[in-house]
Amino acid sequence: MNRAEMQSLIAENSARHYVYLLCEPDGTPFYVGLGQGSRLFAHEEEATDASNTSAKCAKIRELLSAGKEIRYEIDSWHDSTPWDREAELIAQLDSTVQLTNAQRYAPSAERGGAVLRKYADAYPDGEDVRAIPADFPYSGTKLTVGPRRPGPRAKVYGRIYAVLEANPGITGAQLIERLHEVDWSDVKSIYAEGRSVVSGKWLADYIKGGFYTKNQFIAVDKD
């Protein structure tokens, strides 16, 4: 399907989660993911950032610069997060096409007793899973709220925005530390266990996403 057709399909389906594929115009898949809502369209936004050199973003830029359209496919719909199906589909396609997925992970991967799924490789045995990733670009940068306000404050970006609104000028590293103290117990994510978020990388990725043009929930504090 093209973007408009897929938007209609997602709006009509009552299932909370789905496993999807990004495909070339001829239908050849090059990326497998899972998400809800408009998640499968977020990758094109990521690709507009030239500093993002992932194979996935490079592929998207290659197709769009050639005047081609990204095609979308829903593999399956699910009421709970379909980690196992995503991993199964990646393994299945790996033998037939060249996927741009960065991770190849076991659904049960753990570090320190915490299930980390695709972030497991970011934390070698013995490393603190709450640690801030070494490549997080905003560790020492002072941040503040962006020009746009996120939706419900109960959602992830709503909570990040609230912390920044109350603490303008804190660095990205300080923001992650504060977010570890937030009550995430009602967030439906494998990266949150009980009331706290387990993965520092999960938080770092969300903060980076807050700068995307479609979001603009976070900005650099220039004061």
For each residue, the residues with C-beta under 8 A, 3 or more apart:
1: 5 6 9 71 72 73
2: 5 6 69 71 72
3: 6 7 41 69 70 72
4: 7 8
5: 1 2 8 9
6: 1 2 3 9 10 40 41 72 74
7: 3 4 10 11 38 41
8: 4 5 11 12
9: 1 5 6 12 13 74
10: 6 7 13 18 37 38 74
11: 7 8
12: 8 9
13: 9 10 18 77
14:
15: 18 77 78 79
16: 36 78 79 80 188
17: 34 35 36 77 78 79 80 81 82
18: 10 13 15 34 35 36 40 74 75 76 77 78 82
19: 32 33 34 74 75 76 78 82 85 86 89
20: 32 33 34 35 39 40 72 73 74 75
21: 29 31 32 33 72 73 75 89
22: 29 30 31 33 40 43 56 60 70 71 72
23: 26 27 28 29 30 70 71 72 73
24: 27 28 29 30 63 68 71
25: 63 68 69 71
26: 23
27: 23 24 71 73
28: 23 24 97
29: 21 22 23 24 32 73 93 97 99
30: 22 23 24 56 59 97 98 99 100
31: 21 22 43 56 59 99 100 101
32: 19 20 21 29 75 86 89 90 93 99 101
33: 19 20 21 22 39 40 43 86 101
34: 17 18 19 20 39 81 82 83 85 86
35: 17 18 20 39 40 42
36: 16 17 18 39
37: 10
38: 7 10 41 42
39: 20 33 34 35 36 42
40: 6 18 20 22 33 35 43 72
41: 3 6 7 38 44 45
42: 35 38 39 45 46 209 212 214
43: 22 31 33 40 46 47 56 57 60
44: 41 47 48 60 64 70
45: 41 42 48 212 213 214
46: 42 43 49 52 54 56 57 60 212
47: 43 44 52 56 57 60 61 64
48: 44 45 213
49: 46 52 57 212
50:
51:
52: 46 47 49 57
53: 57 58
54: 46 57 58 100 102
55: 58 59 100 102
56: 22 30 31 43 46 47 59 60 100 101 102
57: 43 46 47 49 52 53 54 60 61
58: 53 54 55 61 62 100
59: 30 31 55 56 62 63 100
60: 22 43 44 46 47 56 57 63 64 70
61: 47 57 58 64 65
62: 58 59 65 66
63: 24 25 59 60 66 68 69 70
64: 44 47 60 61 67 68 70
65: 61 62
66: 62 63
67: 64
68: 24 25 63 64
69: 2 3 25 63
70: 3 22 23 44 60 63 64
71: 1 2 22 23 24 25 27
72: 1 2 3 6 20 21 22 23 40
73: 1 20 21 23 27 29
74: 6 9 10 18 19 20 77
75: 18 19 20 21 32 85 89
76: 18 19 82 85
77: 13 15 17 18 74
78: 15 16 17 18 19 81 82 85
79: 15 16 17
80: 16 17
81: 17 34 78 188 189 190
82: 17 18 19 34 76 78 85 86
83: 34 86 87 107 117 190
84: 87 88 107
85: 19 34 75 76 78 82 88 89
86: 19 32 33 34 82 83 89 90
87: 83 84 90 91 105 106 107
88: 84 85 91 92
89: 19 21 32 75 85 86 92 93
90: 32 86 87 93 94 99 101 104
91: 87 88 94 104
92: 88 89 95 96
93: 29 32 89 90 96 97 99
94: 90 91 97 99 104
95: 92
96: 92 93
97: 28 29 30 93 94
98: 30
99: 29 30 31 32 90 93 94
100: 30 31 54 55 56 58 59
101: 31 32 33 56 90 104
102: 54 55 56
103: 118 121
104: 90 91 94 101
105: 87 109 117 118 120 121
106: 87 109 120
107: 83 84 87 117
108: 115
109: 105 106 115 116 117 120 121
110: 113 114 115 116 120
111: 114 116 120 123 125 127 129
112: 123 128 129
113: 110
114: 110 111 129 193 198 199
115: 108 109 110 190 193
116: 109 110 111 119 120 122 123 129 190 191 198 199
117: 83 105 107 109 120 190 191
118: 103 105 121
119: 116 122 123 129 191 199 201 202
120: 105 106 109 110 111 116 117 123
121: 103 105 109 118
122: 116 119 133 199 201
123: 111 112 116 119 120 127 128 129 131 199 201
124: 127
125: 111
126:
127: 111 123 124 131
128: 112 123 131 200
129: 111 112 114 116 119 123 198 199 200
130: 180 197 198 199 200
131: 123 127 128 200
132: 136 139 172 173 176 200 204
133: 122 136 200 201 204
134:
135:
136: 132 133 139 172 173 176 204 207 208
137: 141 172 208
138: 141 143 171 172 173 175 207 208
139: 132 136 171 172 173
140: 171 172 173
141: 137 138 171 172 220
142: 169 170 171 220 221
143: 138 164 168 169 170 171 172 175 207 218 219 220 221
144: 164 168 169 218 219 220 221 223
145: 149 161 164 165 168 217 218 219
146: 210 211 215 216 217 218 219
147: 216 219
148: 215 216 217
149: 145 161 217
150: 153 155 157 158 160 161 215 217
151: 155 157 158
152: 155 158
153: 150 158 159 161 162
154: 158 159 186
155: 150 151 152 158 159
156: 159 160 187 189 206
157: 150 151 160 161 206 210 215 217
158: 150 151 152 153 154 155 161 162
159: 153 154 155 156 162 163 179 182 184
160: 150 156 157 163 164 175 179 206 207 210 217 218
161: 145 149 150 153 157 158 164 165 217 218
162: 153 158 159 165 166
163: 159 160 166 167 175 178 179 182
164: 143 144 145 160 161 167 168 170 175 218
165: 145 161 162 168
166: 162 163
167: 163 164 170 174 175 178
168: 143 144 145 164 165 221
169: 142 143 144 221 223
170: 142 143 164 167 174 175 178
171: 138 139 140 141 142 143 174 175
172: 132 136 137 138 139 140 141 143 175 176 204 207
173: 132 136 138 139 140 176 177
174: 167 170 171 177 178
175: 138 143 160 163 164 167 170 171 172 178 179 207
176: 132 136 172 173 179 180 200 203 204 207
177: 173 174 180 181
178: 163 167 170 174 175 181 182
179: 159 160 163 175 176 182 197 203
180: 130 176 177 196 197 200 203
181: 177 178 196
182: 159 163 178 179 196 197
183: 186 195
184: 159 187 189 192 195 196 197
185: 192 194 195
186: 154 183
187: 156 184 192
188: 16 81
189: 81 156 184 192 202
190: 81 83 115 116 117
191: 116 117 119 197 198 199 202
192: 184 185 187 189 196 197 198
193: 114 115 196 198
194: 185
195: 183 184 185
196: 180 181 182 184 192 193
197: 130 179 180 182 184 191 192 202 203
198: 114 116 129 130 191 192 193 202
199: 114 116 119 122 123 129 130 191 202 203
200: 128 129 130 131 132 133 176 180 203 204
201: 119 122 123 133 204 205
202: 119 189 191 197 198 199 205 206
203: 176 179 180 197 199 200 206 207
204: 132 133 136 172 176 200 201 207 208
205: 201 202 208 209
206: 156 157 160 202 203 209 210
207: 136 138 143 160 172 175 176 203 204 210 211 218
208: 136 137 138 204 205 211
209: 42 205 206 212 215
210: 146 157 160 206 207 215 216 217 218
211: 146 207 208 215 216 218 219
212: 42 45 46 49 209 215 216
213: 45 48 216
214: 42 45
215: 146 148 150 157 209 210 211 212 218
216: 146 147 148 210 211 212 213 219
217: 145 146 148 149 150 157 160 161 210
218: 143 144 145 146 160 161 164 207 210 211 215
219: 143 144 145 146 147 211 216
220: 141 142 143 144
221: 142 143 144 168 169
222:
223: 144 169
